[in-house]
Amino acid sequence: MTEKKFNWSILIGAAFLMASSAIGPGFLTQTALFTAQLGASFGFVILLSIILDAIAQLNIWRIIAVADKPAQDIANEVFPGLGYFISLLVFLGGMAFNIGNIAGAGLGLNVLFGVSVGQGAIMSAIIAIGIFIYKESGKAMDAFAKTMGCLKILLALFVAYISKPPLMEAAIRSVNPTHFSFTAVLTIVGGTVGGYITFAGAHRLLDARQTGVQNLPAISKGAVSAVGLASVMRLLLFIAALGVVSAGNKLNPDNPAASVFQLAAGQIGYKLFGLIMWSAGISSVVGSAFTSISFIKSFHPVILKFNRQIIIAFIIVSCIIFLLIGKPVKILIAVGAINGFILPLALGIMLIAAYRNKIISNYKQPLWLTILGVLVVAVMTWMSYGAIVQLMHQ
């Protein structure tokens, strides 16, 4: 690839695309639910997940940028057929996530305007499809991801402020927890950088031809910024929920995230939840559809040629499945954990690729980044086992 000026607008768009993909309806539900379960100690889980997320993102974004190939092609070069297996896992995980995302967007419009959740889902799917019908869909996707990302953070900041959380207790328990949950860490990491999410920004940079060794400093900043954006939102939601729970309020198990907003700010809070749920759902629909299809488009020229149409079909199918099944509340929690299982496998493959000259040419991966990456693979594999054991004993 010829050296050219790095496009910072695309980098910021990629960071927001990854963060917006992470901050979906499941993200809101998981954060509220685990805050209710673990209280201030959930801050420790978030802190641990931020470290794991950043290491995973840095490794994956850098290796994809240097190889100048999508993750599935890199995996196939590491071991023939492995890329197809990873793609299948990510595609199915992305589809399951998208059903939840469309449900969340529909629920958001139901709260805002009183339309049925099904009608809201159809309207949201049409808006998401509109972004991909537009000729400059890449630019539209970047602008949309930035707008929705900023909106979600501002709304969460407002609710976090008015819920009057015990900040000192949250700070202490973030480094000295009294409760811990393997499932919470696995679900939070899986919901932030698991499955398709960790590849959303990297594949967007690949799509926009913003790759190569010469761009690595900027790409590293983008990877860390993406985790930072998602983590700011997670922390704001956590302290908002903590303020509500610490005041002795009980969250509604059917919709814990809505409870946080309604108990903190009454009817206005409930409407704000509708807006935040819709923006979380719709931006995750866009990110999930784009990234899930980016995992299969290099397998056949026909998929590449009709990439946009296949993305649109992916959104339509997700919407139809939701309308047939109904609101998949448990899917939002389960998919985060499933994506957590995918992460150690995907990251492990990328770390092997970093030492194959036929994939990365003369690039030398920093040893400290590899060591930390191997530790994340080990920790996530161990936590996957721990979560399975916990679930079996419930």
C-alpha positions as CSV (number, residue, x, y, z in Angstrom):
1,M,0.0,0.0,0.0
2,T,1.3,3.4,-0.9
3,E,1.9,5.8,2.0
4,K,-0.7,8.5,2.3
5,K,-2.0,11.0,4.8
6,F,-4.0,9.3,7.6
7,N,-7.7,10.3,7.7
8,W,-8.4,11.2,11.3
9,S,-12.1,11.6,10.6
10,I,-12.3,7.9,9.6
11,L,-10.2,6.9,12.6
12,I,-12.6,8.7,15.0
13,G,-15.6,7.2,13.1
14,A,-14.0,3.7,13.5
15,A,-13.5,4.3,17.3
16,F,-17.1,5.4,17.6
17,L,-18.4,2.5,15.5
18,M,-16.7,0.0,17.8
19,A,-17.9,1.9,21.0
20,S,-21.4,2.3,19.5
21,S,-21.5,-1.4,18.6
22,A,-20.5,-2.2,22.2
23,I,-23.0,0.2,23.8
24,G,-26.1,-1.6,22.7
25,P,-29.3,-2.6,24.6
26,G,-27.5,-5.6,26.1
27,F,-24.8,-3.3,27.4
28,L,-27.5,-1.2,29.3
29,T,-29.2,-4.3,30.6
30,Q,-26.0,-6.0,31.7
31,T,-24.7,-2.9,33.5
32,A,-27.9,-2.3,35.5
33,L,-28.3,-6.0,36.3
34,F,-24.8,-6.5,37.6
35,T,-24.8,-3.2,39.6
36,A,-28.0,-4.5,41.3
37,Q,-26.2,-7.9,42.0
38,L,-22.7,-6.7,43.0
39,G,-23.3,-3.1,44.2
40,A,-20.2,-0.9,44.4
41,S,-18.0,-3.9,43.8
42,F,-19.1,-3.9,40.2
43,G,-16.6,-1.0,39.8
44,F,-13.8,-3.6,40.2
45,V,-15.3,-5.7,37.4
46,I,-15.5,-2.7,35.1
47,L,-11.8,-1.7,36.0
48,L,-10.6,-5.2,35.2
49,S,-12.6,-5.3,32.0
50,I,-11.2,-2.0,30.8
51,I,-7.6,-3.4,31.1
52,L,-8.6,-6.6,29.3
53,D,-10.5,-4.7,26.6
54,A,-7.6,-2.3,25.9
55,I,-5.0,-5.1,25.5
56,A,-7.3,-7.2,23.2
57,Q,-8.2,-4.2,21.1
58,L,-4.6,-3.0,20.7
59,N,-3.4,-6.4,19.6
60,I,-6.2,-7.1,17.1
61,W,-6.4,-3.6,15.5
62,R,-2.6,-3.5,15.0
63,I,-2.3,-7.0,13.5
64,I,-5.2,-6.5,11.1
65,A,-3.7,-3.1,10.1
66,V,-0.3,-4.5,9.4
67,A,-1.5,-7.6,7.6
68,D,-3.9,-5.4,5.6
69,K,-6.4,-8.3,5.6
70,P,-9.7,-9.0,7.4
71,A,-9.5,-11.2,10.5
72,Q,-11.0,-14.3,8.7
73,D,-8.3,-14.2,6.0
74,I,-5.6,-13.9,8.6
75,A,-7.1,-16.9,10.5
76,N,-7.2,-19.0,7.3
77,E,-3.5,-18.3,6.8
78,V,-2.7,-19.3,10.4
79,F,-4.5,-22.6,9.9
80,P,-6.6,-23.5,6.8
81,G,-10.3,-23.5,7.5
82,L,-10.0,-21.7,10.8
83,G,-11.2,-18.4,9.3
84,Y,-14.4,-20.0,8.2
85,F,-15.0,-21.3,11.7
86,I,-14.3,-17.9,13.3
87,S,-16.6,-16.2,10.7
88,L,-19.4,-18.7,11.5
89,L,-19.1,-17.9,15.2
90,V,-18.9,-14.2,14.7
91,F,-21.7,-14.2,12.1
92,L,-24.1,-16.2,14.3
93,G,-23.2,-14.1,17.4
94,G,-23.7,-10.9,15.3
95,M,-27.1,-12.1,14.2
96,A,-28.2,-13.0,17.7
97,F,-26.9,-9.6,19.0
98,N,-28.7,-7.9,16.1
99,I,-32.1,-9.4,17.1
100,G,-31.5,-8.0,20.6
101,N,-30.4,-4.6,19.1
102,I,-33.6,-4.3,17.0
103,A,-35.7,-5.3,20.0
104,G,-33.9,-2.6,22.1
105,A,-34.5,0.0,19.4
106,G,-38.1,-1.0,19.2
107,L,-38.5,-0.8,22.9
108,G,-36.9,2.7,22.9
109,L,-39.5,4.0,20.4
110,N,-42.2,2.3,22.4
111,V,-41.2,4.3,25.5
112,L,-40.8,7.6,23.5
113,F,-43.8,7.6,21.3
114,G,-46.1,4.8,22.5
115,V,-45.9,2.7,19.3
116,S,-45.8,-1.1,19.8
117,V,-42.3,-2.6,20.2
118,G,-42.8,-4.4,16.9
119,Q,-43.6,-1.2,15.0
120,G,-40.7,0.5,16.6
121,A,-38.4,-2.4,15.5
122,I,-39.6,-2.0,11.9
123,M,-39.1,1.8,11.9
124,S,-35.6,1.4,13.4
125,A,-34.7,-1.3,10.8
126,I,-35.8,1.1,8.0
127,I,-33.6,3.9,9.4
128,A,-30.6,1.5,9.6
129,I,-31.2,0.3,6.1
130,G,-31.4,3.9,4.9
131,I,-27.7,4.4,6.0
132,F,-26.6,1.5,3.8
133,I,-28.7,2.6,0.8
134,Y,-27.0,6.0,0.8
135,K,-24.1,6.1,-1.7
136,E,-21.6,7.4,0.8
137,S,-22.6,4.8,3.3
138,G,-19.1,4.8,5.0
139,K,-19.3,8.5,5.7
140,A,-22.9,8.2,6.8
141,M,-22.0,5.4,9.2
142,D,-19.1,7.3,10.7
143,A,-21.2,10.5,11.2
144,F,-24.1,8.5,12.6
145,A,-21.9,6.5,15.0
146,K,-20.3,9.8,16.3
147,T,-23.7,11.5,16.8
148,M,-25.3,8.5,18.6
149,G,-22.2,8.0,20.7
150,C,-22.1,11.6,22.0
151,L,-25.9,11.5,22.6
152,K,-25.7,8.4,24.8
153,I,-22.8,9.7,26.9
154,L,-24.5,13.0,27.5
155,L,-27.8,11.4,28.6
156,A,-26.0,8.9,30.9
157,L,-24.0,11.8,32.4
158,F,-27.2,13.6,33.2
159,V,-28.8,10.6,34.9
160,A,-25.6,9.7,36.8
161,Y,-25.6,13.3,38.2
162,I,-29.1,13.3,39.4
163,S,-29.1,9.8,41.0
164,K,-26.6,11.1,43.6
165,P,-24.3,8.0,43.7
166,P,-21.9,7.2,46.6
167,L,-18.8,8.0,44.6
168,M,-16.3,7.4,47.5
169,E,-17.7,3.9,48.1
170,A,-17.6,3.2,44.3
171,A,-13.9,4.3,44.2
172,I,-12.9,2.1,47.2
173,R,-14.8,-1.0,46.0
174,S,-13.2,-0.6,42.5
175,V,-9.9,-1.6,44.0
176,N,-11.1,-3.5,47.1
177,P,-14.2,-5.4,46.1
178,T,-16.4,-7.4,48.6
179,H,-18.1,-9.4,45.8
180,F,-16.8,-10.9,42.6
181,S,-18.4,-12.8,39.6
182,F,-16.7,-14.7,36.8
183,T,-19.9,-14.4,34.8
184,A,-20.0,-10.6,35.2
185,V,-16.4,-10.2,33.9
186,L,-16.9,-12.6,31.0
187,T,-20.2,-10.9,30.1
188,I,-18.9,-7.3,30.4
189,V,-15.7,-8.1,28.4
190,G,-17.7,-10.1,25.9
191,G,-20.2,-7.3,25.6
192,T,-17.5,-4.7,25.0
193,V,-14.8,-6.4,22.9
194,G,-16.2,-9.9,22.3
195,G,-17.4,-11.5,19.1
196,Y,-17.8,-9.1,16.2
197,I,-17.4,-5.9,18.4
198,T,-13.6,-6.0,18.6
199,F,-13.3,-6.2,14.8
200,A,-15.9,-3.4,14.1
201,G,-13.4,-0.5,14.1
202,A,-10.5,-2.5,12.6
203,H,-12.6,-3.7,9.7
204,R,-13.9,-0.2,9.1
205,L,-10.3,1.1,8.8
206,L,-9.6,-1.8,6.4
207,D,-12.6,-0.9,4.4
208,A,-11.5,2.8,4.2
209,R,-7.9,1.7,3.3
210,Q,-6.4,3.3,6.5
211,T,-3.9,0.5,7.2
212,G,-0.2,-0.1,7.1
213,V,2.8,0.0,9.5
214,Q,3.2,3.8,8.9
215,N,-0.3,4.4,10.5
216,L,0.2,2.2,13.6
217,P,0.6,5.1,16.1
218,A,-2.7,6.5,15.0
219,I,-4.4,3.1,14.9
220,S,-3.2,2.4,18.5
221,K,-4.8,5.7,19.6
222,G,-8.0,4.7,17.8
223,A,-8.1,1.3,19.5
224,V,-7.6,2.8,23.0
225,S,-10.1,5.6,22.3
226,A,-12.7,3.1,21.3
227,V,-12.4,1.2,24.6
228,G,-12.3,4.6,26.4
229,L,-15.5,5.7,24.9
230,A,-17.3,2.5,25.7
231,S,-15.8,2.5,29.3
232,V,-16.9,6.1,30.0
233,M,-20.5,5.0,29.1
234,R,-20.2,1.9,31.3
235,L,-18.9,3.9,34.3
236,L,-21.7,6.5,33.9
237,L,-24.4,3.9,33.8
238,F,-22.8,2.0,36.7
239,I,-22.7,5.1,39.0
240,A,-26.3,6.1,37.9
241,A,-27.5,2.6,38.8
242,L,-25.5,2.5,42.0
243,G,-27.1,5.8,43.1
244,V,-30.6,4.3,42.5
245,V,-29.7,0.9,44.2
246,S,-27.9,2.5,47.2
247,A,-31.1,4.6,47.9
248,G,-32.8,1.2,48.6
249,N,-34.7,1.0,45.3
250,K,-35.3,-2.4,43.7
251,L,-34.8,-2.6,39.9
252,N,-37.5,-4.2,37.8
253,P,-35.9,-7.6,36.6
254,D,-37.9,-7.4,33.3
255,N,-36.2,-4.1,32.4
256,P,-33.5,-3.2,34.9
257,A,-32.0,-0.4,32.7
258,A,-35.4,1.4,32.4
259,S,-35.8,1.2,36.2
260,V,-32.5,3.1,36.7
261,F,-33.7,6.0,34.6
262,Q,-37.2,6.1,35.9
263,L,-36.3,5.8,39.6
264,A,-33.6,8.5,39.2
265,A,-35.6,11.0,37.2
266,G,-39.2,10.0,37.1
267,Q,-41.2,10.3,33.9
268,I,-38.5,12.5,32.3
269,G,-35.9,9.8,33.2
270,Y,-38.2,7.2,31.6
271,K,-38.4,9.2,28.4
272,L,-34.6,9.7,28.4
273,F,-34.2,5.9,28.8
274,G,-36.4,5.5,25.6
275,L,-34.0,7.9,23.7
276,I,-30.9,6.2,25.1
277,M,-32.2,2.7,24.4
278,W,-33.2,3.7,20.8
279,S,-29.8,5.3,20.1
280,A,-28.0,2.3,21.6
281,G,-30.1,-0.2,19.6
282,I,-30.0,1.6,16.3
283,S,-26.2,2.3,16.4
284,S,-25.5,-1.3,17.4
285,V,-27.7,-2.6,14.5
286,V,-25.5,-0.6,12.1
287,G,-22.2,-1.7,13.7
288,S,-23.3,-5.4,14.0
289,A,-24.6,-5.6,10.4
290,F,-21.5,-4.0,8.9
291,T,-19.0,-6.1,10.9
292,S,-20.8,-9.4,10.7
293,I,-21.0,-9.2,6.8
294,S,-17.3,-8.0,6.7
295,F,-16.5,-11.5,8.0
296,I,-17.9,-13.2,5.0
297,K,-17.4,-10.8,2.1
298,S,-13.8,-11.9,1.3
299,F,-15.0,-15.5,0.8
300,H,-16.6,-15.0,-2.6
301,P,-16.6,-12.3,-5.3
302,V,-20.5,-12.3,-5.3
303,I,-20.6,-11.4,-1.6
304,L,-18.1,-8.6,-2.2
305,K,-20.1,-7.3,-5.2
306,F,-23.4,-7.3,-3.4
307,N,-22.0,-6.4,0.1
308,R,-24.5,-3.5,0.7
309,Q,-27.5,-5.6,-0.3
310,I,-26.4,-8.5,1.9
311,I,-26.0,-6.1,4.9
312,I,-29.6,-4.8,4.2
313,A,-30.8,-8.4,4.0
314,F,-29.1,-9.2,7.4
315,I,-30.9,-6.3,9.0
316,I,-34.3,-7.4,7.5
317,V,-33.8,-11.0,8.6
318,S,-32.8,-9.9,12.1
319,C,-36.0,-7.8,12.3
320,I,-38.2,-10.6,11.0
321,I,-36.8,-13.1,13.5
322,F,-37.4,-10.6,16.4
323,L,-41.0,-10.1,15.2
324,L,-41.6,-13.8,15.2
325,I,-39.9,-14.6,18.5
326,G,-40.7,-11.5,20.6
327,K,-38.4,-9.6,22.9
328,P,-35.3,-11.8,23.7
329,V,-34.5,-10.4,27.1
330,K,-32.2,-13.3,28.1
331,I,-30.4,-13.2,24.7
332,L,-29.0,-9.8,25.7
333,I,-27.2,-11.3,28.7
334,A,-26.4,-14.7,27.1
335,V,-24.8,-13.2,23.9
336,G,-22.4,-11.1,25.9
337,A,-21.1,-14.3,27.6
338,I,-21.0,-16.2,24.3
339,N,-19.0,-13.3,22.8
340,G,-16.7,-13.6,25.8
341,F,-16.0,-17.2,24.9
342,I,-15.1,-16.2,21.3
343,L,-12.6,-13.5,22.4
344,P,-9.7,-15.8,23.6
345,L,-9.9,-17.9,20.5
346,A,-9.9,-14.8,18.1
347,L,-7.2,-13.0,20.1
348,G,-5.1,-16.2,20.3
349,I,-5.2,-16.6,16.5
350,M,-4.2,-12.9,16.0
351,L,-1.2,-13.4,18.4
352,I,0.0,-16.4,16.4
353,A,-0.4,-14.4,13.1
354,A,1.8,-11.6,14.6
355,Y,4.8,-14.0,14.3
356,R,4.1,-15.3,10.8
357,N,6.2,-13.4,8.3
358,K,4.0,-14.4,5.4
359,I,1.1,-12.6,7.1
360,I,2.8,-9.5,8.7
361,S,6.0,-9.3,6.5
362,N,8.8,-7.5,8.4
363,Y,6.7,-6.1,11.2
364,K,7.8,-6.8,14.8
365,Q,5.0,-6.9,17.3
366,P,6.2,-5.3,20.6
367,L,7.0,-8.2,23.1
368,W,5.1,-6.5,26.0
369,L,1.9,-6.3,23.9
370,T,2.2,-10.0,23.0
371,I,2.8,-11.0,26.6
372,L,-0.2,-9.0,27.8
373,G,-2.2,-10.5,25.0
374,V,-1.3,-14.1,26.0
375,L,-2.3,-13.2,29.6
376,V,-5.7,-11.9,28.4
377,V,-6.3,-15.2,26.4
378,A,-5.4,-17.2,29.6
379,V,-7.5,-15.1,31.9
380,M,-10.6,-15.1,29.5
381,T,-10.2,-18.9,29.0
382,W,-10.0,-19.4,32.8
383,M,-13.0,-17.1,33.4
384,S,-15.0,-18.9,30.6
385,Y,-14.4,-22.1,32.6
386,G,-15.3,-20.4,35.9
387,A,-18.5,-19.0,34.4
388,I,-19.6,-22.4,33.2
389,V,-18.9,-23.9,36.6
390,Q,-20.9,-21.0,38.3
391,L,-23.8,-21.6,35.9
392,M,-23.8,-25.3,36.5
393,H,-24.0,-24.8,40.3
394,Q,-26.9,-22.3,40.1
